Amino acid sequence: MALQLSDFAQSLTVETAFSVLAIAKQLKAQGKDVVELEVGDSPFDSTASAKATGIEAIQNNQSHYCASPGIPEFRQAAADFVSREFQVDAKPENIVVGPGAKVFEQFFCEAFLNPGDGVLVFSPYFPTYLPNIERRGARMVLSDLKQENEFRPDLADIEKFINEDPAPKAIFLNSPHNPTGGVIEESDLKAIADLIRGKNIAVFSDEPYCHMVWQGKHHSILAQPGMMDQCVSAYTFSKSYSMSGWRLGFCVASEEVATSIGKMVNTTLSCTPPIVQLAGAAALNKDSQERDEVMLKFREKVVLLTNKLNEIEHFHALDPHATFYVFVNVAPVCNELGITSHGLALYLLQGADDDFGIACLGGECFGEAGHGFLRFSCAEPNDRLEQAIDFIPEALSRKDRIASYLEAHPEARQKAPYKV
């Protein structure tokens, strides 16, 4: 007899980008030319000091267990980094290391949420937020981000959540924002801090794109007075230092909360490899110039992608604010074709041409507020970005192929037109 999985295990949702990635890899293995704009990975090499220090650490046999919150060199480097770059008054005791930033979503929820608690999440949202909230039996309360407001949070929705939810306990912030590229301004963060200060409400501040701000600069809510006691901020090396495969990140929190999260690391992961931590500390201490040069290359890619997409009839993307994604409004096109936005994304990958395809994501992969949008990553060479976007008008003109794709994939048909 097959064992029955738990209700939670059966309900788990995953990051759709990796599902589309699997389809793209399969098509490429079959000989199809696919431009991969689905996954948020860097096309650049890890920074020089990180690589050199990682190799040196291997040669020096730095390959044994270490303290779960992190080795002293890493915790000091991370504290210095957030203090120097984001004016966050952090000490090594405020730092906990982990395998990327995503794991701290789970640890934050385990630290603060009880069954029935309300968690305010701004939609579209990163898809792993929901299962981590549901793991604790808590409730996700949604507030829609709107293109006309540059995808900034609505402060009125935060105030309503605090005052009207039966058990308001936490707020998830993500800035710079994936998938929209929106940025929460410092004035917004001050207003949010003023609303929650002294209340039993915790904030998870998800900040992996902290160096990918193309207009203005990144600010962390941790820099606001008193917020170290109410917030957990998460950072990763995947974007800024092109170290996605190293699996390295860290969180910043009050010493009490950091100690609790350190225990969670101990009971689940044991520790993050010291080899990786030493490489990360070297990146933080020595590679800021190389990092900033790579960020300029990312900005060039985002501008190119945005301009090319806005040349397509009925496509509309905002001027690049942040991240290496472009979140483009395609609702009029979807309505005309009778296809969902993710259906359109998969058509561009699977159905538009036998020999060429584009891998991107429909906005609904990030919640219902993403309906009518496509998310494109710019993690390909510039000539491939141009090749991909130049193909889209041709793909949209092939009405017979669209009809055939919808016939074969009825789930891609719109149930109702999107609001334009």
Disulfide bonds with the S-S distance in Angstrom:
none
